[in-house]
Every structure is written in structure tokens, then in C-alpha cells.
Amino acid sequence: MITHLRGKLVEKNPTYAIVECNGVGYFLNISLNTYSKIPDSEAVKLYTHLSIREDAHTLFGFADKTEREIFRLLTSVSGVGPSTARTMLSSMTSDQIQQAIASEDVLVIQSVKGIGAKTAQRVIVDLKDKILKTYELSEDAVKTDNTLKEEALSALEVLGFSRRQVDKLVQKIIQEAPSISLEEIIKQALKNL
């Protein structure tokens, strides 16, 4: 199995990159997060995952090992293929995916194109324990974040905003400043709406 490629970046696109190693060009499917992390310099190193199916051998590239590991975990869930996992990694960062799974946030996972309620719940059920164990996220920290988020969402709903409208914004505010107070979350959300 090909674990990583180090070589010359021939082409970079939001969905793929071509890396030349010793005269061989490798076509790597990448996420938007990896695209933004790939330097524009010629020399690059990308971690890879080779997906082998009956009809295709597809190589996926990742900027770091964590993103590759999250991709592998996601594809281990029934109903989540490599394309859906790549879409998730393009829509959210590895940390956001881990946080959403650990805090059982179905709406955040469901907000990704191509993922329905049942698949989102299956992702949480299948991966929560692995995420908590592997990345040593403490359940108390996750619960505190989730409680804070719920309180902020409830307050914003009372102020007339729909939960769907403010969910991602509140999540982003909490992730940017983990020790933020409830009042500050609401103030920042109102400024950005």
C-alpha cells in the first residue's frame, strides 16, 4: 500500500493534485482542507490512502495523518463511501468532525451534502468511542461545549433566529475561543448575523 508521496507538485486543484515522484505522476483526490494546506512550492509530501474497488483504484491525498485517519474511520461506516468522506473533510476540518461525533451533534454531520439523518446517526454510533479513545477528547469537555452551544442556540431562537441558521456560526465561535462565555457567544453571533 502507498502510505505517502514526496515529490514535485505538478498541478493543484481544489479537488485533486498531481504529484510527480521519480518520473511517475500520481493523481490524488484531495479535500478542500488539504488543498488549502498544500504549499505552492514544488516539493510536497502528502499522506495517502488507496481505495481499491472492483472497477477502480483511487488514490486519496491528505495534508496530515489526522485527516487521513478521520477519512479511514468515516469510510469504515456502512453507507459512507470515499466520496462522501472527502465531502465531509471538505465541509469541515478534522477537529470539527471529531467534535461533532464526540458531542453527538447529528445536525452538524447532517449539514454535509449527501448525508441524511440515518447516516449521520450511524456515523456517531459507530465512531464516537473510537474518536474519544483515539484522540483523547474528554467527554466532560465535549459535554460542556455542547451544553454551552445548546444554551446559545436556545437564546438565539428566542431572539427570532432559526436553529439551522445559527448552528454553524455558534459552533465556529465556540471552536475559535473554547473558553468563551455564553454572553460572548451570543454577542458575537448577533454581530455576524
ZAKOLRO-29629 format. One record per residue (C-alpha): x, y, z; residue in three letters. Coordinates in steps of 0.1 Angstrom, whole numbers, padded with zeros to 4 digits, always signed. Example, Ala and Ser with C-alpha at 12.3 -4.5 7.8 and 13.67 -1.06 7.14 Angstrom:
2
+0123-0045+0078ALA+0137-0011+0071SER
END
This chain:
193
+0000+0000+0000MET+0012+0035-0007ILE+0014+0054+0026THR+0027+0088+0014HIS+0042+0105-0016LEU+0070+0130-0016ARG+0077+0147-0049GLY+0072+0176-0072LYS+0038+0192-0073LEU+0028+0193-0110VAL-0008+0205-0106GLU-0030+0216-0078LYS-0068+0219-0080ASN-0095+0222-0052PRO-0104+0185-0059THR-0072+0169-0069TYR-0034+0172-0070ALA-0008+0156-0093ILE+0025+0148-0077VAL+0054+0135-0097GLU+0077+0110-0080CYS+0108+0097-0099ASN+0091+0103-0133GLY+0057+0089-0123VAL+0028+0113-0119GLY+0002+0103-0093TYR-0033+0117-0094PHE-0046+0123-0058LEU-0081+0131-0049ASN-0080+0157-0021ILE-0103+0176+0002SER-0106+0214+0003LEU-0088+0214+0036ASN-0058+0196+0021THR-0059+0219-0009TYR-0056+0250+0014SER-0027+0234+0033LYS-0006+0223+0002ILE+0022+0248-0003PRO+0026+0263-0037ASP+0062+0252-0036SER+0074+0224-0059GLU+0083+0199-0032ALA+0054+0184-0013VAL+0046+0154+0009LYS+0011+0140+0010LEU-0002+0111+0031TYR-0022+0087+0010THR-0050+0061+0011HIS-0055+0037-0018LEU-0091+0028-0022SER-0095-0005-0042ILE-0128-0014-0057ARG-0139-0038-0084GLU-0140-0011-0110ASP-0114+0014-0098ALA-0082+0020-0079HIS-0084+0055-0064THR-0057+0073-0046LEU-0066+0099-0020PHE-0042+0125-0006GLY-0041+0143+0028PHE-0020+0171+0042ALA-0016+0153+0076ASP-0020+0119+0092LYS-0050+0130+0113THR-0071+0139+0083GLU-0062+0105+0067ARG-0072+0087+0099GLU-0106+0105+0101ILE-0111+0096+0064PHE-0104+0059+0071ARG-0128+0060+0101LEU-0155+0076+0081LEU-0152+0051+0053THR-0155+0022+0078SER-0191+0033+0085VAL-0217+0015+0064SER-0232+0039+0039GLY-0202+0063+0039VAL-0180+0059+0008GLY-0148+0076-0001PRO-0166+0104-0020SER-0189+0112+0010THR-0159+0111+0034ALA-0140+0135+0012ARG-0170+0158+0010THR-0172+0158+0048MET-0135+0167+0050LEU-0141+0195+0025SER-0170+0209+0045SER-0155+0206+0080MET-0120+0203+0094THR-0108+0171+0111SER-0113+0187+0145ASP-0148+0198+0137GLN-0157+0163+0126ILE-0142+0148+0158GLN-0160+0174+0179GLN-0194+0168+0162ALA-0191+0130+0166ILE-0179+0132+0202ALA-0207+0156+0211SER-0233+0136+0191GLU-0242+0166+0170ASP-0264+0150+0143VAL-0273+0183+0128LEU-0237+0193+0121VAL-0229+0160+0104ILE-0262+0160+0086GLN-0254+0195+0072SER-0229+0179+0049VAL-0242+0173+0014LYS-0252+0137+0008GLY-0256+0127+0045ILE-0291+0121+0058GLY-0303+0117+0093ALA-0298+0079+0095LYS-0263+0080+0081THR-0254+0109+0105ALA-0266+0088+0134GLN-0248+0057+0122ARG-0215+0078+0120VAL-0220+0089+0156ILE-0229+0054+0169VAL-0200+0037+0150ASP-0173+0062+0157LEU-0179+0080+0190LYS-0160+0056+0212ASP-0131+0054+0187LYS-0129+0092+0184ILE-0130+0096+0222LEU-0103+0069+0227LYS-0080+0077+0198THR-0080+0115+0202TYR-0083+0116+0239GLU-0112+0141+0239LEU-0126+0142+0274SER-0163+0136+0275GLU-0167+0163+0301ASP-0151+0190+0278ALA-0174+0178+0250VAL-0205+0179+0272LYS-0196+0214+0284THR-0192+0227+0248ASP-0224+0210+0239ASN-0243+0225+0268THR-0229+0259+0261LEU-0238+0256+0224LYS-0274+0244+0233GLU-0279+0274+0256GLU-0266+0298+0230ALA-0288+0283+0203LEU-0319+0284+0226SER-0312+0321+0234ALA-0308+0329+0197LEU-0341+0311+0189GLU-0359+0332+0215VAL-0345+0363+0197LEU-0361+0351+0165GLY-0334+0332+0146PHE-0339+0297+0133SER-0317+0270+0148ARG-0305+0259+0114ARG-0295+0295+0105GLN-0272+0299+0136VAL-0260+0264+0143ASP-0227+0265+0122LYS-0220+0301+0134LEU-0223+0292+0171VAL-0201+0261+0165GLN-0174+0282+0148LYS-0174+0308+0176ILE-0170+0281+0203ILE-0142+0264+0184GLN-0123+0296+0178GLU-0124+0305+0216ALA-0130+0274+0237PRO-0131+0293+0270SER-0157+0318+0258ILE-0187+0328+0280SER-0223+0323+0269LEU-0229+0361+0267GLU-0199+0365+0244GLU-0211+0337+0221ILE-0245+0354+0218ILE-0229+0389+0212LYS-0206+0376+0185GLN-0233+0356+0168ALA-0256+0387+0167LEU-0227+0407+0152LYS-0223+0382+0125ASN-0260+0377+0116LEU
END
